[in-house]
Amino acid sequence: MPAIVETRGLTKVYEDGTEALKPLDLSIEEGEILALLGPNGAGKTTLISMLCGLVSPSGGQALVGGHDIVASYRQARRMIGLVPQEIALEPFQKVWDSVRFTRGLFGLKRDDAHLEAVLRQLSLWDKRNNRVVELSGGMKRRVLIAKALSHRPRVLFLDEPTAGVDVDLRRDMWEMVEELRRDGVTIILTTHYIEEAEAIADRVGVISKGELLLIEEKDALMVRMGRKTLRIDLRAPVRAVPDGLARYDLELAADGESLSYHYDTMGEGTGITALLQDLAREGLALRDIHTRQSSLEEIFVDLVKGEAQ
């Protein structure tokens, strides 16, 4: 399947010499959800801003739906919807007028049925005659999404879309994202809520200091880079890890009632069998054992720390 978004050596260097984005090659397939993770200042917003035509690239090329974002910017921009980080809305404009105005900016004919469907999907229909200033922060962010969807984009960029949004609204937004994906819309999102990326993304990209450290299918990434933790609950607490178990680098809980053992899921052996034998040899009786897979957040932190060293 051809990529709907493609970059080739895309870069951004500002006048003061700051390299906001190093040469980046990226290919995003139609209908997928890609989560871009990275610390503040990593280059995520710079990348999105260039693809949306808000910032000019310093070098390289980017295509959206086969249209060059510079040479054919009108055609490329028509395929894109953007929900920015900042809430920038005309405060005294009514919700309905605000959304309809955005559709008009793309030179499209009125389609009130489509706009009604979008507002209903976002639970904004009852607020359509309210002025923006009368809405809560979460509802204002929904208006931004409605405006981004007003012209039926095929690619939707969500730049920290749930920042400052309560849990219920956040859940509704992700349900909407899933519906859009079923309709074939490609979603590229940045988020600080890594659990959301873990829940809905097909692929995950990690950006740090303007460089794309990796991009990989989420499940494959968690298998390849994830660790598992074996927690061993003891029948009786201990004050310290016995010397005979020192080679396992065990972590003793503060209450002395459990031990944690980390192991690589891709290693040749886990060492668990030998550990259990040595526990018995040291006279430690087991009450229960549990395993836990590393989260995407832990993998992300390890990647960024490794890149910084």
ChimeraX attribute file (.defattr): number of C-alpha atoms within 10 A of each C-alpha:
attribute: neighborCount
match mode: 1-to-1
recipient: residues
	/A:1	5
	/A:2	11
	/A:3	16
	/A:4	20
	/A:5	21
	/A:6	22
	/A:7	21
	/A:8	15
	/A:9	14
	/A:10	21
	/A:11	24
	/A:12	24
	/A:13	15
	/A:14	11
	/A:15	7
	/A:16	6
	/A:17	8
	/A:18	10
	/A:19	17
	/A:20	20
	/A:21	25
	/A:22	17
	/A:23	19
	/A:24	19
	/A:25	15
	/A:26	16
	/A:27	15
	/A:28	19
	/A:29	15
	/A:30	19
	/A:31	19
	/A:32	19
	/A:33	23
	/A:34	25
	/A:35	25
	/A:36	24
	/A:37	24
	/A:38	26
	/A:39	16
	/A:40	11
	/A:41	13
	/A:42	19
	/A:43	24
	/A:44	27
	/A:45	20
	/A:46	20
	/A:47	20
	/A:48	20
	/A:49	18
	/A:50	19
	/A:51	28
	/A:52	22
	/A:53	16
	/A:54	12
	/A:55	13
	/A:56	16
	/A:57	22
	/A:58	15
	/A:59	14
	/A:60	14
	/A:61	20
	/A:62	24
	/A:63	21
	/A:64	25
	/A:65	19
	/A:66	15
	/A:67	19
	/A:68	19
	/A:69	23
	/A:70	17
	/A:71	11
	/A:72	13
	/A:73	16
	/A:74	14
	/A:75	15
	/A:76	23
	/A:77	23
	/A:78	18
	/A:79	18
	/A:80	22
	/A:81	24
	/A:82	23
	/A:83	22
	/A:84	19
	/A:85	16
	/A:86	12
	/A:87	13
	/A:88	10
	/A:89	15
	/A:90	12
	/A:91	14
	/A:92	12
	/A:93	15
	/A:94	17
	/A:95	28
	/A:96	23
	/A:97	13
	/A:98	21
	/A:99	25
	/A:100	18
	/A:101	14
	/A:102	17
	/A:103	20
	/A:104	14
	/A:105	10
	/A:106	13
	/A:107	10
	/A:108	11
	/A:109	9
	/A:110	13
	/A:111	13
	/A:112	12
	/A:113	8
	/A:114	14
	/A:115	22
	/A:116	18
	/A:117	15
	/A:118	22
	/A:119	24
	/A:120	15
	/A:121	16
	/A:122	19
	/A:123	16
	/A:124	21
	/A:125	17
	/A:126	9
	/A:127	18
	/A:128	19
	/A:129	13
	/A:130	17
	/A:131	17
	/A:132	22
	/A:133	15
	/A:134	13
	/A:135	15
	/A:136	11
	/A:137	16
	/A:138	17
	/A:139	18
	/A:140	21
	/A:141	26
	/A:142	22
	/A:143	28
	/A:144	24
	/A:145	24
	/A:146	28
	/A:147	25
	/A:148	22
	/A:149	25
	/A:150	26
	/A:151	26
	/A:152	18
	/A:153	17
	/A:154	22
	/A:155	28
	/A:156	25
	/A:157	24
	/A:158	23
	/A:159	21
	/A:160	17
	/A:161	26
	/A:162	23
	/A:163	16
	/A:164	11
	/A:165	18
	/A:166	11
	/A:167	10
	/A:168	9
	/A:169	17
	/A:170	17
	/A:171	14
	/A:172	13
	/A:173	20
	/A:174	16
	/A:175	15
	/A:176	15
	/A:177	19
	/A:178	16
	/A:179	13
	/A:180	18
	/A:181	19
	/A:182	12
	/A:183	11
	/A:184	14
	/A:185	20
	/A:186	25
	/A:187	25
	/A:188	22
	/A:189	24
	/A:190	23
	/A:191	20
	/A:192	17
	/A:193	13
	/A:194	18
	/A:195	12
	/A:196	16
	/A:197	23
	/A:198	18
	/A:199	11
	/A:200	16
	/A:201	20
	/A:202	17
	/A:203	21
	/A:204	24
	/A:205	20
	/A:206	20
	/A:207	23
	/A:208	23
	/A:209	20
	/A:210	22
	/A:211	20
	/A:212	22
	/A:213	14
	/A:214	12
	/A:215	17
	/A:216	14
	/A:217	13
	/A:218	21
	/A:219	15
	/A:220	11
	/A:221	16
	/A:222	19
	/A:223	15
	/A:224	12
	/A:225	17
	/A:226	20
	/A:227	20
	/A:228	17
	/A:229	17
	/A:230	18
	/A:231	20
	/A:232	20
	/A:233	19
	/A:234	17
	/A:235	13
	/A:236	12
	/A:237	17
	/A:238	16
	/A:239	11
	/A:240	10
	/A:241	15
	/A:242	13
	/A:243	8
	/A:244	11
	/A:245	14
	/A:246	9
	/A:247	8
	/A:248	15
	/A:249	11
	/A:250	17
	/A:251	15
	/A:252	19
	/A:253	16
	/A:254	10
	/A:255	9
	/A:256	16
	/A:257	17
	/A:258	22
	/A:259	19
	/A:260	18
	/A:261	19
	/A:262	21
	/A:263	16
	/A:264	16
	/A:265	17
	/A:266	12
	/A:267	9
	/A:268	7
	/A:269	10
	/A:270	15
	/A:271	14
	/A:272	14
	/A:273	9
	/A:274	10
	/A:275	15
	/A:276	15
	/A:277	10
	/A:278	14
	/A:279	15
	/A:280	11
	/A:281	12
	/A:282	14
	/A:283	9
	/A:284	16
	/A:285	16
	/A:286	16
	/A:287	12
	/A:288	11
	/A:289	13
	/A:290	10
	/A:291	13
	/A:292	11
	/A:293	14
	/A:294	16
	/A:295	15
	/A:296	22
	/A:297	16
	/A:298	14
	/A:299	16
	/A:300	20
	/A:301	13
	/A:302	13
	/A:303	18
	/A:304	17
	/A:305	11
	/A:306	9
	/A:307	12
	/A:308	9
	/A:309	5
